[in-house]
């Protein structure tokens, strides 16, 4: 049975996740539609309830996660996903509706145009089922597909475990993201040697991703070490930090970021070409009719893209 303290902690998690993903209290408060002062109190209460554990380090332009915050973020997303799933299943059962179509997508995939196109196609293909797109860390996506919490997942992944089957839905090239006012934003060809003194925002160690592994592998082969000043839990948060001038980062070339981040420019690095396959992943032994239709829809959508 949950104690009142544990219940209080769970209730604070949505506020924590919003701040952790935005890395900015103002944007998080706007996203949650609450006052910034109220959000700050929620975070202070959570830190107190956890035993005076600091979750964020404040700075002039926002916040960054502490190691404790990074650890909590991974578990918080999983907990909130389970709560959402339980509530949704109960509502669906009570109303006698078809079960929701639950598709997970990774933080690295959040800004890819391919994800948006596929989710729209899935929603149209299943008019009697509500499509739930759930932002989830890579490891939690794999676990969720295994235990059938998710029907499928959209993520960048290189090697696929035999327990899963997959199809490639996009080949994404990753570009350098930099502020529009940066000295290199309007320059000609950008080369790695010009970036050695720059600050970079990186994918977190606590969330191993294909993109991080590809980037670090290519840099190691070239004997290059970039100066990493902070980590970011998602591509969207990275662009927010880049927009605020806190460093440079990497984002999919297909990103539709211009409306949310008009002060960010994407540029190719001439001697560092990073590309990754976005895959639709599902359980290999799942022969359900819903999954079959999902795969057929994905194939048709991918074939129709230019």
N, C-alpha and C positions, 0 to 999 in steps of 0.2 A: 504494500500500500504506500502511495506517495505521501511524503510529509508536506506540510504547508510550504516549507522552504524549497523543496524540489519543484512543487507546482509553480511557485513564484519564478524560479529560474526558467522553467519551460515557457512561461508567459512572456518573459523578456527576450527570448531568442529571436523572434522576428525583427525586433528593433536592432539587436546586435548584428544580425545577418545583413540588414539593409545598410548599416554604417560600414560593415566590413566589405561589402561589395562596391559601395560608392566611394569609400575612403574620404568622405566629406560629410559633415553633419548637416549642412544646409541642404545638399542634394538628397540626402537620406530622409530628412524631415519632409521635404516636398514630395518625395516618393510615397511616404507613409501618410501624408496629409495631417501631420501634427506639428505643433510648435517646436522649434529647435531646442528651446529650454526644456520642454517636456521630454524630448528625446535624450538630451544630456542626462536628465535625472534618471531615466530608465537604464542607461548604460552604467551610471554610478551605482544604482541599486543592484544591477547584475554583478558588477565587480565586487561589491560588498557581500552579496549573498554567496558568491563563490569563495569567500574567505579573503577579501581584499586582494584579489588577483587582478593586476593591470592587464587590460585587453588591447588598449591602444596607446600609442605615443602621439601626442598632439604636436603639431608644428604650425607655422603661420598659414599654410595653404590647405590644411586638412589634417588627416591622421594617417598613421600606418599601423598595421597589426604588430603586436608583440608576439614572441614565440607561443605564449599561452593563447593569444587570440587566434593565431593560425590553427592551433590544435582544436580549439573550440569551434571554429568555423566549419571544419570538416564534419564534426559530430553534430553540430547544430543543423546543418543542411539535411543530414540523414534523419534526425529526429523530426524535424518539421515535415519532411517528406512522408514519414510514417504516419504522422498525425493527419496530414492531408489525405493520405490514402484511406485511413480508417474512417474518417468522416465522410469521404466521398462514397465509399462502398456502402456505408450505412444509409446514406441518402438515396443512393441508386436502388438499394434493396427495398426501401420503404416506398418508393415511387413506382417500382416495377419497371424501371427503364433498363435499357441495354447498358452493360458495364462501360465505363469510360475507356477510351483509347489512350493509354499512358505511354508517352514517348519521352525518353530522357535525352538531354543534350548537354554536352560538356561546356565548362566555362570558356574553353578555347574556341568553341564553335559558335558562341552566342552572336557574333557580328557577321557571320558568313551569310551572304545572300542565298546560298543553297539551302540552308536550314529553313529560312523563311518560306522559300518556294515549296519545299517539301511539306512543311507543316500545313500550309494552305491547301495543298493537294490532298493531304490525308483528311483534313477537316471536311472537304467537299465530298470525298469518297465515302465517308461514314456519316451521313446526315442524321442517323438515329442515335449516334453515340457522341458524347462530348469528348473532344480531343484535349488531353491534358499534356502540355509541353512542360517538362520539369527540368529546371537547371540543376545539374547534379555533377559532383566530382567524378572523374573517370573511374576510380576504383569502386565507387558506389553505384555507378551505372552497371558495371560488370556484375556486381553482387545482386543488384536489383533485377537484372535479366535472368540470372541463375535462379532466384527464388520466385520469379514470375511477377514481381511487383511492377516491372516494366515489360511491355510487349517487345520493345526494341529500343535501341539507342542510336544517337547521331554523335559521332566523335571522330577525332583524328587518332588513328591507331595504326601501327605498323604490323606487328605480328598478332595473329588472331588465334586464341586458344581453340583446340579441337572441339571443345564443348559448344562453340559458337559457329555461326555461319555469317557471312558478310557480303555486301556488295558496295563497290565504290560509287559514290554519288557525286563527287566533285574532286578535282585535283586543284588544290589551292596553293598559290604562291604567296609567301609572306614578305611584306614590304616593311621598310623602316618607317616608323611613325614619329614625326617631329613637329614642334610648334611652328605655325605658319611664319612667325617672325625669326625663326632660327637662321643662322648664317648659311646653312646648307639647303634651306627649303626651296630656294629658287636657283640653286647652282646647277651645273651640268651633271656629268656622271659623278656619283658618290662612290668612294672606295673605302674599304675597311680602315686603311691607314689614317683617314681623316676623322675616325670615330674613337680613336684610342684614348683621348682625353675627355670624352663625353660621359655623362652620367646615364646609366641605363636602369630601366624598370623591368624586372624579370619575372618569369613564371616561378611560383613558390616550390621549394623543395618538398614541402608537405603534400603536394599534389603532383606526383610524377606524371608528366605528359609527353606525348610523342614530339610536340613542338619544342619543348625544352631540350629533350634528348637530341633532336636534329640540330638545333642551334649550337648546343655545346659541343656536339661531335664535329660539326663543320669548323667551328672556331679552334678546337683542339688540333685538327688536322693542319690548320694554317699556322699554328703556334701563336694564336692571338688570344689575349685575355681582355675582356671588356670590363669597365668599372661599373659594377652593379651596386646601386645605392639603396634600392628597396625592392620588395616583391609585391606583386599584385595578384589577387585571386581570380581575375577574369580579364578578358580582352577589353570589355567595356570600361572597367575600372582603370586599366592601363591607359586608355585613350583620355580618360578624365584627368589622370595625373600628367600625361604629356601636355594636355591642353593648358594645365596650370603651370607649365614650365619646370616640372620637377624632374624631368629626364626624358630620354628617348625610349621607344619600345618597338615591338613588332606586332603587326596585325594582318589579317587576310587581305589580299589585294581586292577581293570582291566586296569588302566591307562597305555598307551604306552608313557612313558615320557623319556625313556632312551637316545634317540638320542638328544632331545632338552635339557634335564637336566641330564647329565651323573653323576653329583655330588650329586644327590638326591637318597636316599634310602627309600623305603616304608617298614614299619614294623607294625605288629599287636600288639595292647596293650592287654595283656591277660585278664585284668579285666575291659575292656571298649570295648565292641563289638557294633559297630554302623553299621547298614545296612539300606538301603533305597530302595524303589521301583522306578525304572525309568519307567515312563509311557508315552505312546503315548496318547495325549489328543486331542479331537475334539468336535465340537458343536453337541449336542445330536440330534438336529432336521435337521442336514445336511444330506440329502439323495442323494447327487450328485454322479454321476458315478465315478468321479475322487477320491472322498474320499473312496468309496467302494473298489476300486482297491488298494488304499493306505493301507487300513486296511488288505486286503487279502495278500498284499505283506509283511506287518509287521508280520502277523501270520506265513507265510511261512518261513520268515527269522529267527524268534524266535525259531520255531520248529526245524530248521536245526542247530542251535547253540548247541555245546556240553554242 
